[in-house]
Amino acid sequence: MALIGLVRVSTDKQNTQRQHDALDPICWKVFEEKTSGKLATDDRPALLNALSHTRDGDLLTVQEVDRLGRNLLEGLIVLNDLFQRGVGVKVLEGIAAGEHTALRGPGTGWDLHEYRHSALTHLGEQGASLLMLMAKSHHKKPENVRRYFKPSPEAIAELTSLLAPGASDR
């Protein structure tokens, strides 16, 4: 099994060095494109060139799934297209990190909600604040992320002492 790397930025002014630093040491060959990730797979010559170098069992490797598209959602759409072509993908960092060789979910590709839920659960278990969870999830209402919010016993004790009757500092 070989790893075939893909580095992508949208414009010539953007730097690819961080992606190369992650991919060059582990990939057999790395392809670079400076093009919008909004383009369909068939309209991206560097991606097609990378795919032409993959053999059965090889993995197209990217630093983060959004390097396949302009953002996470478009990256997942391209990822679904790659799966339809029988190409596996290795994602080094981010919400979809890991090796992926097949469709998941109820026949529709990756379930984005599953990954978002997993990330929020992990943050909540680490004691992230409600504001942090709202910022990471892009929710505007606390009730939408409250189920992930698990304050530490210390935080509960501190809040309880501040709200207790007779607390002198207000």
NUVEX-587885 format. One record per residue (C-alpha): residue number from 1; x, y, z. Coordinates in Angstrom, 2 decimals, padded with zeros to 5 digits. Example, Ala and Ser with C-alpha at 12.3 -4.5 7.8 and 13.67 -1.06 7.14 Angstrom:
% residues 2
{pos->1; px->012.30; py->-004.50; pz->007.80} .
{pos->2; px->013.67; py->-001.06; pz->007.14} .
***
This chain:
% residues 170
{pos->1; px->000.00; py->000.00; pz->000.00} .
{pos->2; px->001.33; py->003.43; pz->-000.96} .
{pos->3; px->000.22; py->006.86; pz->000.16} .
{pos->4; px->-000.35; py->009.36; pz->-002.65} .
{pos->5; px->-000.46; py->012.93; pz->-001.32} .
{pos->6; px->-002.59; py->015.86; pz->-002.43} .
{pos->7; px->-001.79; py->019.43; pz->-001.40} .
{pos->8; px->-004.38; py->022.07; pz->-002.31} .
{pos->9; px->-004.75; py->025.79; pz->-001.83} .
{pos->10; px->-007.20; py->028.07; pz->-003.62} .
{pos->11; px->-004.87; py->030.81; pz->-004.88} .
{pos->12; px->-001.24; py->031.35; pz->-005.88} .
{pos->13; px->-000.84; py->033.68; pz->-002.89} .
{pos->14; px->-001.49; py->030.91; pz->-000.36} .
{pos->15; px->001.38; py->028.88; pz->001.09} .
{pos->16; px->001.47; py->025.08; pz->000.75} .
{pos->17; px->004.49; py->024.48; pz->002.98} .
{pos->18; px->002.53; py->023.31; pz->006.06} .
{pos->19; px->000.75; py->020.67; pz->003.98} .
{pos->20; px->004.00; py->019.58; pz->002.33} .
{pos->21; px->005.65; py->019.29; pz->005.76} .
{pos->22; px->002.94; py->016.83; pz->006.78} .
{pos->23; px->002.73; py->014.83; pz->003.54} .
{pos->24; px->006.23; py->014.75; pz->001.98} .
{pos->25; px->007.80; py->012.49; pz->004.63} .
{pos->26; px->005.11; py->009.80; pz->004.41} .
{pos->27; px->003.86; py->009.85; pz->000.81} .
{pos->28; px->005.36; py->008.05; pz->-002.17} .
{pos->29; px->004.42; py->011.01; pz->-004.38} .
{pos->30; px->002.73; py->014.35; pz->-003.61} .
{pos->31; px->000.67; py->016.35; pz->-006.10} .
{pos->32; px->-000.04; py->020.04; pz->-005.64} .
{pos->33; px->-002.90; py->022.12; pz->-006.98} .
{pos->34; px->-003.68; py->025.78; pz->-006.67} .
{pos->35; px->-007.30; py->025.81; pz->-007.67} .
{pos->36; px->-010.70; py->026.28; pz->-006.12} .
{pos->37; px->-011.90; py->023.26; pz->-004.22} .
{pos->38; px->-015.36; py->024.08; pz->-005.52} .
{pos->39; px->-014.55; py->022.44; pz->-008.83} .
{pos->40; px->-015.83; py->018.94; pz->-009.46} .
{pos->41; px->-013.32; py->016.11; pz->-009.27} .
{pos->42; px->-013.18; py->015.78; pz->-013.07} .
{pos->43; px->-012.27; py->019.50; pz->-013.40} .
{pos->44; px->-009.18; py->019.28; pz->-011.17} .
{pos->45; px->-006.12; py->018.09; pz->-013.16} .
{pos->46; px->-003.80; py->017.61; pz->-010.16} .
{pos->47; px->-006.40; py->015.54; pz->-008.32} .
{pos->48; px->-006.99; py->013.44; pz->-011.43} .
{pos->49; px->-003.22; py->013.02; pz->-011.85} .
{pos->50; px->-002.96; py->011.85; pz->-008.24} .
{pos->51; px->-005.81; py->009.41; pz->-008.79} .
{pos->52; px->-004.11; py->008.03; pz->-011.90} .
{pos->53; px->-001.14; py->007.05; pz->-009.71} .
{pos->54; px->-003.23; py->005.12; pz->-007.19} .
{pos->55; px->-003.31; py->001.36; pz->-007.39} .
{pos->56; px->-005.59; py->-001.04; pz->-005.59} .
{pos->57; px->-005.03; py->-000.61; pz->-001.85} .
{pos->58; px->-003.30; py->002.79; pz->-002.13} .
{pos->59; px->-004.70; py->005.76; pz->-000.27} .
{pos->60; px->-005.02; py->009.36; pz->-001.43} .
{pos->61; px->-003.66; py->011.33; pz->001.52} .
{pos->62; px->-004.56; py->014.88; pz->002.58} .
{pos->63; px->-003.69; py->016.88; pz->005.67} .
{pos->64; px->-007.34; py->017.72; pz->006.42} .
{pos->65; px->-010.55; py->016.73; pz->004.64} .
{pos->66; px->-011.26; py->020.35; pz->003.70} .
{pos->67; px->-008.21; py->020.19; pz->001.39} .
{pos->68; px->-010.39; py->018.08; pz->-000.90} .
{pos->69; px->-012.84; py->021.01; pz->-001.19} .
{pos->70; px->-013.25; py->024.63; pz->-000.10} .
{pos->71; px->-014.62; py->023.61; pz->003.29} .
{pos->72; px->-015.54; py->020.52; pz->005.28} .
{pos->73; px->-018.86; py->019.97; pz->003.52} .
{pos->74; px->-017.41; py->020.25; pz->000.01} .
{pos->75; px->-014.48; py->018.08; pz->001.10} .
{pos->76; px->-016.92; py->015.39; pz->002.17} .
{pos->77; px->-018.73; py->015.64; pz->-001.18} .
{pos->78; px->-015.44; py->015.07; pz->-003.05} .
{pos->79; px->-014.62; py->012.27; pz->-000.61} .
{pos->80; px->-017.92; py->010.60; pz->-001.43} .
{pos->81; px->-017.06; py->010.90; pz->-005.14} .
{pos->82; px->-013.67; py->009.28; pz->-004.50} .
{pos->83; px->-015.35; py->006.39; pz->-002.69} .
{pos->84; px->-017.67; py->005.93; pz->-005.67} .
{pos->85; px->-014.51; py->005.57; pz->-007.78} .
{pos->86; px->-013.12; py->002.98; pz->-005.35} .
{pos->87; px->-010.39; py->005.26; pz->-003.98} .
{pos->88; px->-009.57; py->005.17; pz->-000.26} .
{pos->89; px->-008.51; py->008.31; pz->001.58} .
{pos->90; px->-006.23; py->008.96; pz->004.54} .
{pos->91; px->-006.87; py->012.21; pz->006.44} .
{pos->92; px->-004.04; py->013.18; pz->008.79} .
{pos->93; px->-005.74; py->015.81; pz->010.98} .
{pos->94; px->-009.08; py->017.29; pz->011.87} .
{pos->95; px->-012.62; py->016.08; pz->012.25} .
{pos->96; px->-012.31; py->013.18; pz->009.77} .
{pos->97; px->-008.79; py->012.02; pz->010.69} .
{pos->98; px->-008.10; py->008.39; pz->009.86} .
{pos->99; px->-008.14; py->005.95; pz->006.95} .
{pos->100; px->-011.41; py->005.71; pz->005.06} .
{pos->101; px->-012.02; py->003.14; pz->002.37} .
{pos->102; px->-015.79; py->002.80; pz->002.20} .
{pos->103; px->-019.01; py->004.71; pz->002.49} .
{pos->104; px->-020.47; py->005.04; pz->005.96} .
{pos->105; px->-023.88; py->006.04; pz->007.14} .
{pos->106; px->-027.26; py->005.14; pz->005.68} .
{pos->107; px->-026.18; py->004.95; pz->002.06} .
{pos->108; px->-025.46; py->008.65; pz->001.73} .
{pos->109; px->-021.74; py->008.85; pz->002.42} .
{pos->110; px->-020.35; py->010.22; pz->005.64} .
{pos->111; px->-022.79; py->011.41; pz->008.21} .
{pos->112; px->-021.50; py->014.90; pz->009.00} .
{pos->113; px->-023.67; py->015.13; pz->012.09} .
{pos->114; px->-021.97; py->012.02; pz->013.50} .
{pos->115; px->-018.55; py->013.66; pz->013.26} .
{pos->116; px->-019.75; py->016.98; pz->014.65} .
{pos->117; px->-021.49; py->015.17; pz->017.53} .
{pos->118; px->-018.35; py->013.16; pz->018.26} .
{pos->119; px->-016.16; py->016.27; pz->018.34} .
{pos->120; px->-018.56; py->018.14; pz->020.62} .
{pos->121; px->-018.88; py->015.16; pz->022.95} .
{pos->122; px->-015.09; py->014.96; pz->023.19} .
{pos->123; px->-014.81; py->018.68; pz->023.97} .
{pos->124; px->-017.58; py->018.44; pz->026.56} .
{pos->125; px->-015.86; py->015.52; pz->028.28} .
{pos->126; px->-012.70; py->017.62; pz->028.50} .
{pos->127; px->-014.62; py->020.32; pz->030.37} .
{pos->128; px->-015.07; py->022.86; pz->027.57} .
{pos->129; px->-017.23; py->025.84; pz->028.48} .
{pos->130; px->-020.69; py->026.31; pz->027.05} .
{pos->131; px->-019.43; py->029.31; pz->025.06} .
{pos->132; px->-016.58; py->027.21; pz->023.60} .
{pos->133; px->-019.03; py->024.50; pz->022.53} .
{pos->134; px->-021.30; py->027.10; pz->020.94} .
{pos->135; px->-018.36; py->028.63; pz->019.05} .
{pos->136; px->-017.05; py->025.27; pz->017.80} .
{pos->137; px->-020.49; py->024.06; pz->016.70} .
{pos->138; px->-021.63; py->027.40; pz->015.24} .
{pos->139; px->-024.86; py->027.13; pz->017.27} .
{pos->140; px->-026.35; py->030.42; pz->018.41} .
{pos->141; px->-028.56; py->029.01; pz->021.19} .
{pos->142; px->-027.14; py->027.39; pz->024.35} .
{pos->143; px->-029.93; py->024.80; pz->024.44} .
{pos->144; px->-028.61; py->023.33; pz->021.17} .
{pos->145; px->-025.31; py->022.30; pz->022.77} .
{pos->146; px->-026.28; py->021.99; pz->026.44} .
{pos->147; px->-026.32; py->018.17; pz->026.23} .
{pos->148; px->-022.58; py->018.23; pz->025.48} .
{pos->149; px->-021.82; py->020.61; pz->028.36} .
{pos->150; px->-020.43; py->018.65; pz->031.30} .
{pos->151; px->-018.94; py->021.08; pz->033.83} .
{pos->152; px->-016.34; py->019.73; pz->036.23} .
{pos->153; px->-017.29; py->019.18; pz->039.89} .
{pos->154; px->-014.98; py->022.08; pz->040.77} .
{pos->155; px->-016.83; py->024.42; pz->038.40} .
{pos->156; px->-020.19; py->023.35; pz->039.86} .
{pos->157; px->-018.93; py->023.90; pz->043.42} .
{pos->158; px->-017.57; py->027.34; pz->042.54} .
{pos->159; px->-020.81; py->028.39; pz->040.87} .
{pos->160; px->-022.89; py->027.01; pz->043.74} .
{pos->161; px->-020.84; py->028.96; pz->046.28} .
{pos->162; px->-021.29; py->032.16; pz->044.27} .
{pos->163; px->-025.05; py->031.70; pz->044.04} .
{pos->164; px->-025.55; py->030.51; pz->047.63} .
{pos->165; px->-027.70; py->032.71; pz->049.87} .
{pos->166; px->-025.58; py->035.08; pz->051.88} .
{pos->167; px->-022.68; py->035.16; pz->049.42} .
{pos->168; px->-020.97; py->038.45; pz->050.17} .
{pos->169; px->-019.22; py->039.04; pz->046.83} .
{pos->170; px->-021.67; py->040.08; pz->044.14} .
***
